Amino acid sequence: MRSVFPVLLAVSLIVAAGFLLVPIDMKAASARGRVDMEISWPKEAWDDEPGFRIVQEVSWQGQVGHLRLPAAFELKLEKEAGDNLALEKGQLNLRPGDAELRMFHNVGFRSTLDPIRLLSSSRRAEGAKGIELSGRFGSWSGRGLWVSEIENTGDNGPLFLLDMSLPPMGSSGKYRYIYLSHDSGWQWRYPKSGPYATRTARSVHSLMGTWTLGSSLRLSSQAAVLQGFDVTRTYRRDLQGLAVISRMEGPLGTLNWGMDIYRTNPGFLLATGDSDSLDPGMSGLGIRLAKSRRDQSLRLSLRYEQPVPEARDLEHAAEAAVKGADPRSEAELTYRRRLDFLTYRLGFGWERESNRDTFQITWDTNWPSRRLQVGGRLGGENPAQIQSRMELHPMVTADFRWQPVEACWRSRFKIDGAKSPWQKLTPWEGEIIYKKRPGETYTYLAVRHKMEQGYWEAAWGKSDQGRIDWYWQEEPRISIKVGRYF
């Protein structure tokens, strides 16, 4: 089991103690919290040795001490059979004035949300710890973040992020500065062929500006400079890169339009980006057009990108996780319409890369009077799928999903007692999920009873959270969960 984050736990205990020691009349009006406990066993545990698992979750928010400092914390503790109690997740938030201090363990964080997408929020490594400070300080506002380990395209390591909104300059301009640094350090490996070390390091400085021209035209631009290196068993690469993206948006008659122009040189190779971040050694143009009325809307987006001339000099492209330098074109058209008895959406997508064309069609239809929704997709990179949702009874909702190529389907039935005319059924909820694909099945059953200040729940299996591709190999478990609000 993962070790407890000692600093977070210690501070959380201090906050909890302060909450208990403050006079009741000072905190009762604003404090609220929740405690959940879940005990589960694998199916085989009934016939074999115990394999129980205990999960304890505590959350609270309120005001601490005589200064009435706003605070909140969340803890999730787990205990497997034969192991000690360990902290699975936890975070503590303190909000003095216009600032917020957050300490966390194995909890996610916000991405930078910039056009280049320098940092994706999904980059946190399992078990990572961190601290975050954000807020407004006079005419400055910003955010500082340190994470003990993030998942890089190379070796994992700590990350430091500084994101600042600079004081306004002029009457219409807003500026923002982002600094991002991460270094895995030397990671030694000892195969039979002989030891070697690898390393991944990046340092990025970025400046972004936003301006309003006239009454409706909005212009924004971001530039980022990257330095770093990658060391693998077979090569070392020193990286120096520059990326620039400019975006314009505004109305044109009855249309709303937008345009993106961007360029990166081959040395701009992010280790913390995602599939939507700018690729190295590419230049491109994107155009968006939209027309909306009360009962219908039409949106068109076009994008074309191609490798820059310097990309031909980029060596070891495959080893450095650089995508192939081929021109790429994309087009997407979406039409929505609302009628008196139904609403529907149709989407058409096209992509060309490496002289290969890919088409995709998506659709959604909703009949409110019949309490029926039908949709699906065909083509593209994802499997073809048909899905529907219908109300079989005021208390019963059914969801179906079918992927014909994979011969895979999922069904879900939810029973909500709150919609029942009988008061005795009001506190009860039930859920059934059944999935099937060649050679495998998945079953989840749950019943929940809500009370005035809590609930209890019994379940067989683990909920797939609406994902047809999750938990096929999950071992069947029996669980009992109890929660109380205070």
Secondary structure, DSSP 8 states (H G I E B T S, - for coil): -----HHHHHHHHHHHHHHHHS-HHHHTTT-EEEEEEEEEEEGGGGTSS---EEEEEEEEEEEETTTTEEEEEEEEEEEETTS--EEEEEEEEE--TTEEEEEEES--------TT----GGGB-TT-EEEEEEEEETTEEEEEEEEEEE--SSS-EEEEEEEEEE---SSSEEEEEEEEEEE---EEE--TT--EEEEEEEEEEEEEEEEEETTTEEEEEEEEEEEEEEE-SS-EEEEEEEEEEEEEEEEETTEEEEEEEEEE-TT---SS--TTS--TTEEEEEEEEEEE-SSEEEEEEEEEEEE-GGGGG--STTTTT------EEEEEEEEEEE-SS-EEEEEEEEEEETTEEEEEEEEEEEEGGGTEEEEEEEESSS--EEEEEEEEETTEEEEEEEETTTTEEEEEEEEEGGG-SSGGGTTEEEEEEEEEETTEEEEEEEEEEEETTEEEEEEES---TT-TTS-TT---EEEEEEEEE-
